[in-house]
Amino acid sequence: MITRVPSNFNAEFITRHLFRNYMKAGNLSLINRGRCYDWAYYAYRLFPNIQLWTTDFHAWVEAKGKHWDSEAPHGVRDYLKLRCNVLNSFPCPWDEQEPVKMEVDEFKDFWDHHGSGRRYHWDNFLEFELQKVLGKRYREMSPIFEEAR
């Protein structure tokens, strides 16, 4: 079966197809407790014009003038209104890393050192998952080499 990726950014597509177990269980907040940077990376890999954002507690993306994560399927204008940032808001939703946009290589390095889940898994796990979901369309929809993007 070939999974068709929407031509425009779609946060629910990422969650529905790449985090099926979380969606089936109805617990999307678990994604934001250790896999938020994976979710953001998938968004970056699947859709054009995605900006990666991070603090030391949370990763999300910016697209179409809004901020998105697994719990914000419709996006929010202010990243401080993302549920994960609201829950960690006292005294602010970060300890050391204030919210910042990052390029993909910087993002990977940051989360390899600050992540609570898998580390150094971008190519050997996440790309493999993309290939499983996209099937034959993997190469055309999500080339593995960043230079080809």
Backbone bond lengths (Angstrom), bond angles and torsions (degrees), N, CA, C in turn:
res aa  C-N    CA-C-N  psi(-1)  N-CA   C-N-CA  omega(-1)  CA-C   N-CA-C  phi
1 M - - - 1.447 - - 1.525 109.93 -
2 I 1.305 116.86 136.59 1.450 122.15 179.59 1.522 108.69 -101.34
3 T 1.320 116.22 126.58 1.448 121.36 176.30 1.517 108.43 -91.14
4 R 1.304 116.25 124.91 1.465 120.71 179.55 1.528 109.30 -90.23
5 V 1.307 115.38 126.29 1.453 120.98 178.23 1.528 108.48 -85.91
6 P 1.326 118.13 131.40 1.461 119.89 177.85 1.536 110.83 -58.68
7 S 1.307 116.83 149.25 1.465 119.82 -179.22 1.527 111.67 -75.02
8 N 1.318 117.92 -25.65 1.467 122.35 176.35 1.523 109.73 -107.03
9 F 1.321 116.16 156.04 1.458 120.79 -179.52 1.524 110.97 -53.02
10 N 1.331 115.97 135.71 1.452 122.12 -179.11 1.524 107.95 -145.52
11 A 1.323 116.36 103.18 1.469 121.59 -177.38 1.521 111.53 -64.20
12 E 1.308 117.00 -38.61 1.457 120.29 -178.54 1.528 111.92 -65.48
13 F 1.327 117.39 -32.15 1.465 121.34 177.35 1.530 110.30 -58.54
14 I 1.322 116.70 -44.26 1.469 121.43 -179.40 1.518 109.88 -60.90
15 T 1.313 115.98 -49.69 1.464 120.10 -177.86 1.527 111.19 -66.20
16 R 1.320 116.98 -44.86 1.469 121.15 -176.82 1.525 112.22 -63.26
17 H 1.328 117.27 -40.04 1.460 119.84 -173.57 1.523 114.81 -97.71
18 L 1.323 118.57 -25.69 1.463 120.13 -175.54 1.530 113.03 -111.12
19 F 1.308 117.11 -9.13 1.468 122.03 177.12 1.527 109.07 -134.38
20 R 1.322 115.41 48.97 1.474 121.90 -174.40 1.519 113.04 -55.23
21 N 1.326 116.59 -45.07 1.468 119.30 -176.60 1.524 111.94 -63.50
22 Y 1.315 117.10 -37.99 1.469 120.61 177.49 1.527 110.06 -65.56
23 M 1.312 115.83 -40.47 1.464 120.13 -178.67 1.531 110.32 -68.41
24 K 1.332 116.37 -44.53 1.474 119.71 178.81 1.524 111.44 -59.67
25 A 1.333 116.10 -39.47 1.466 120.87 -179.75 1.524 111.86 -76.80
26 G 1.328 117.23 -11.42 1.455 120.90 -179.97 1.510 113.09 69.85
27 N 1.339 116.27 27.83 1.460 119.12 -177.64 1.525 110.46 -126.03
28 L 1.309 115.98 72.96 1.460 121.36 -178.16 1.520 112.55 -70.82
29 S 1.336 117.36 -20.83 1.460 119.45 179.56 1.527 111.53 -64.99
30 L 1.334 117.55 -24.70 1.470 119.73 177.94 1.529 111.93 -64.77
31 I 1.321 117.15 -29.62 1.461 120.04 176.84 1.522 108.84 -61.09
32 N 1.327 115.91 -39.50 1.460 120.63 -178.45 1.522 113.11 -80.07
33 R 1.295 117.67 5.56 1.464 121.89 176.19 1.525 109.63 -114.34
34 G 1.314 116.42 50.41 1.462 119.44 175.90 1.507 114.97 135.65
35 R 1.337 118.10 -15.01 1.467 119.64 179.78 1.529 112.30 -126.50
36 C 1.320 117.07 13.35 1.466 119.96 -179.40 1.522 111.07 -60.91
37 Y 1.321 117.05 -35.68 1.466 118.81 179.89 1.525 111.16 -72.22
38 D 1.328 118.12 -27.99 1.467 120.41 172.97 1.527 109.84 -67.66
39 W 1.336 116.38 -44.61 1.458 121.23 179.44 1.529 109.99 -58.90
40 A 1.322 116.58 -45.71 1.467 121.16 -179.83 1.529 110.84 -64.24
41 Y 1.321 116.68 -40.15 1.462 120.32 179.41 1.532 110.51 -63.58
42 Y 1.322 117.20 -43.37 1.470 120.13 176.81 1.528 110.52 -58.24
43 A 1.321 117.30 -43.77 1.468 120.59 179.03 1.522 109.85 -58.89
44 Y 1.305 115.98 -44.56 1.468 121.17 179.46 1.527 111.64 -61.70
45 R 1.324 116.53 -41.04 1.470 121.02 -176.65 1.522 112.59 -73.43
46 L 1.312 117.65 -31.58 1.459 120.90 -173.64 1.522 115.22 -91.02
47 F 1.312 116.93 -27.36 1.458 119.42 -171.97 1.528 111.29 -126.43
48 P 1.325 116.70 144.59 1.475 119.74 177.32 1.529 111.58 -76.32
49 N 1.308 115.62 161.24 1.468 123.07 173.92 1.521 113.96 60.68
50 I 1.320 116.12 38.68 1.467 121.78 177.60 1.524 108.70 -100.68
51 Q 1.322 115.74 133.21 1.459 121.97 174.63 1.529 108.15 -105.73
52 L 1.318 116.70 127.75 1.460 121.89 176.87 1.530 108.94 -85.37
53 W 1.321 116.28 133.62 1.463 122.99 178.33 1.523 108.84 -124.03
54 T 1.315 116.39 152.09 1.454 119.19 177.14 1.526 112.34 -157.57
55 T 1.316 114.01 154.69 1.463 124.32 161.59 1.520 104.00 -124.93
56 D 1.308 118.02 -173.72 1.465 118.31 176.78 1.527 112.22 -79.05
57 F 1.336 118.08 -5.38 1.462 121.68 178.04 1.523 114.10 -109.71
58 H 1.336 117.61 -23.00 1.460 118.68 -170.55 1.522 111.54 -151.68
59 A 1.331 114.77 148.08 1.471 121.98 174.47 1.522 107.63 -124.35
60 W 1.337 115.61 143.76 1.456 121.76 178.74 1.520 107.99 -154.92
61 V 1.323 115.95 -179.22 1.463 119.87 179.49 1.527 110.30 -126.14
62 E 1.318 113.27 159.68 1.459 120.49 171.89 1.519 107.38 -117.22
63 A 1.314 115.44 131.33 1.464 121.97 178.49 1.521 107.65 -153.31
64 K 1.292 116.08 141.58 1.460 121.45 176.30 1.528 112.46 54.05
65 G 1.332 117.40 35.75 1.459 121.29 176.91 1.513 115.46 75.91
66 K 1.345 116.81 9.86 1.465 120.77 179.30 1.538 109.73 -129.13
67 H 1.327 115.02 165.70 1.463 122.50 177.15 1.530 107.59 -108.86
68 W 1.340 114.81 138.03 1.467 120.88 -171.80 1.528 110.70 -134.50
69 D 1.316 115.63 144.93 1.460 122.96 165.60 1.524 107.02 -148.09
70 S 1.318 117.13 -171.38 1.470 119.60 -174.61 1.524 113.43 -64.73
71 E 1.317 117.25 -23.95 1.461 120.61 -178.85 1.532 112.81 -97.33
72 A 1.316 116.88 2.07 1.466 120.63 180.00 1.527 109.53 -124.31
73 P 1.346 117.41 70.78 1.462 120.30 -175.97 1.532 113.98 -65.07
74 H 1.332 117.35 -16.16 1.461 121.01 178.49 1.525 111.93 -109.48
75 G 1.341 116.48 -1.00 1.457 121.36 178.66 1.517 112.58 74.85
76 V 1.327 114.70 162.29 1.465 122.32 176.03 1.522 108.06 -135.47
77 R 1.302 117.04 149.50 1.474 120.79 -179.22 1.535 111.80 -72.47
78 D 1.325 117.48 -35.34 1.462 123.16 -176.79 1.529 109.13 -110.00
79 Y 1.338 117.39 119.87 1.467 120.30 -177.32 1.524 112.81 -60.78
80 L 1.327 118.19 -22.84 1.466 119.81 177.60 1.523 111.75 -69.71
81 K 1.329 117.15 -13.14 1.469 121.58 178.09 1.532 112.89 -90.40
82 L 1.332 117.59 -3.69 1.468 119.07 172.19 1.527 107.75 -62.82
83 R 1.310 116.56 134.81 1.477 121.08 -173.65 1.531 112.51 -52.12
84 C 1.333 117.34 -42.91 1.455 120.53 -179.41 1.525 111.10 -62.80
85 N 1.324 117.08 -38.64 1.465 120.06 177.96 1.524 111.43 -70.90
86 V 1.327 117.47 -33.34 1.463 120.91 177.14 1.530 109.58 -66.39
87 L 1.334 117.26 -44.34 1.470 120.96 -178.32 1.522 112.74 -64.30
88 N 1.326 117.09 -30.42 1.467 121.28 -179.53 1.528 111.75 -102.46
89 S 1.321 117.32 26.99 1.457 120.41 -168.25 1.530 116.15 -82.78
90 F 1.317 119.65 -5.13 1.468 118.87 -177.98 1.505 110.88 -106.89
91 P 1.282 121.47 122.89 1.466 125.94 -5.36 1.531 112.12 -76.89
92 C 1.322 118.73 -22.54 1.460 123.27 171.74 1.529 107.23 -154.43
93 P 1.339 118.31 160.92 1.474 119.85 -173.39 1.536 114.52 -79.19
94 W 1.311 117.18 33.69 1.465 121.72 174.40 1.520 108.56 -159.78
95 D 1.315 116.21 157.38 1.462 121.33 174.92 1.523 110.01 -101.88
96 E 1.336 115.39 -56.70 1.461 120.37 -173.78 1.521 113.33 -113.63
97 Q 1.324 117.40 -37.95 1.459 121.51 -175.14 1.514 110.72 -101.45
98 E 1.328 116.64 106.57 1.463 120.44 174.76 1.527 108.85 -66.85
99 P 1.326 118.12 159.44 1.467 120.33 179.68 1.528 111.50 -55.66
100 V 1.329 114.47 130.14 1.453 120.30 -177.61 1.519 110.04 -150.08
101 K 1.343 115.76 143.61 1.465 120.83 171.92 1.518 107.15 -77.84
102 M 1.322 115.93 142.66 1.462 120.47 178.82 1.519 110.53 -133.35
103 E 1.317 114.96 148.30 1.460 120.71 169.11 1.524 107.22 -75.11
104 V 1.317 117.81 160.83 1.460 121.72 -171.32 1.534 112.89 -60.49
105 D 1.319 119.30 -42.24 1.468 119.87 -179.04 1.520 111.74 -65.93
106 E 1.322 116.63 -40.38 1.460 121.36 177.27 1.537 109.76 -65.31
107 F 1.329 116.91 -40.64 1.458 123.32 178.37 1.541 110.35 -60.17
108 K 1.325 116.49 -48.20 1.468 120.70 179.21 1.526 110.79 -60.59
109 D 1.325 116.99 -47.00 1.469 120.27 179.68 1.520 111.24 -60.57
110 F 1.324 116.16 -44.41 1.463 120.38 -179.39 1.524 110.60 -58.51
111 W 1.343 116.89 -50.48 1.460 119.91 -175.64 1.527 112.98 -76.25
112 D 1.323 118.00 -21.88 1.466 119.30 172.10 1.527 110.42 -63.06
113 H 1.311 116.86 -29.14 1.467 120.80 -178.96 1.521 114.27 -99.23
114 H 1.315 117.88 -23.83 1.462 121.36 -176.78 1.529 113.50 -111.43
115 G 1.317 117.17 -6.55 1.457 120.82 -174.95 1.511 113.76 -69.68
116 S 1.312 114.73 150.67 1.466 119.79 179.57 1.520 111.95 -98.65
117 G 1.303 117.11 -10.30 1.462 120.81 -178.23 1.507 110.95 -111.64
118 R 1.309 116.04 -129.39 1.464 120.74 -179.82 1.517 110.66 -67.94
119 R 1.340 115.28 151.19 1.461 120.95 176.52 1.511 108.59 -132.56
120 Y 1.317 116.50 150.05 1.468 123.15 -179.89 1.533 110.19 54.10
121 H 1.312 115.87 43.06 1.464 121.66 -172.80 1.520 113.10 -116.76
122 W 1.305 116.92 2.61 1.462 121.40 -172.22 1.525 111.91 -56.19
123 D 1.323 116.98 -50.53 1.470 120.29 -176.53 1.522 112.93 -85.76
124 N 1.323 118.14 -37.25 1.462 119.25 -174.28 1.528 114.05 -87.51
125 F 1.307 119.26 -14.68 1.461 119.87 177.98 1.531 111.98 -120.88
126 L 1.323 117.23 -55.85 1.459 119.48 -174.99 1.520 112.64 -66.41
127 E 1.321 117.47 -42.48 1.460 119.40 177.96 1.533 110.77 -65.11
128 F 1.323 116.99 -36.00 1.462 121.35 176.54 1.529 110.27 -62.80
129 E 1.331 117.20 -42.39 1.463 120.86 177.82 1.525 111.30 -63.69
130 L 1.333 116.56 -41.51 1.467 119.83 176.41 1.522 110.75 -59.96
131 Q 1.309 116.47 -42.05 1.459 120.87 -179.45 1.528 110.94 -64.12
132 K 1.337 117.19 -40.65 1.462 120.66 177.83 1.525 111.17 -62.51
133 V 1.311 117.16 -43.84 1.460 121.13 -177.24 1.525 111.62 -71.80
134 L 1.323 116.77 -43.34 1.462 119.97 -175.42 1.521 113.77 -83.85
135 G 1.318 117.20 -19.42 1.463 120.29 -179.81 1.514 111.77 59.66
136 K 1.316 116.14 -131.87 1.465 121.29 -176.76 1.525 112.72 -64.34
137 R 1.305 117.82 -21.85 1.467 121.20 -178.50 1.523 112.62 -81.38
138 Y 1.318 118.21 -3.26 1.458 121.99 -176.81 1.527 112.59 -54.22
139 R 1.305 117.91 -49.70 1.471 120.61 -176.84 1.521 112.59 -64.01
140 E 1.308 117.62 -40.99 1.463 118.80 -177.61 1.526 112.88 -79.28
141 M 1.330 117.29 -31.19 1.463 120.01 -177.72 1.519 113.33 -88.54
142 S 1.313 117.65 -27.54 1.449 119.98 -173.74 1.520 110.20 -148.95
143 P 1.335 117.48 75.80 1.460 119.30 -179.77 1.527 110.96 -60.63
144 I 1.324 116.68 140.54 1.458 120.85 -173.80 1.522 112.28 -71.91
145 F 1.301 118.56 -26.83 1.447 120.97 -177.50 1.520 109.61 -91.82
146 E 1.323 116.61 124.19 1.456 121.78 -177.06 1.524 111.85 -58.67
147 E 1.350 117.89 -33.75 1.447 121.15 -177.77 1.539 110.94 -62.36
148 A 1.314 116.87 -29.11 1.471 121.43 -177.82 1.513 111.76 -81.12
149 R 1.320 117.43 -9.86 1.460 121.66 -175.17 1.478 111.76 -67.53
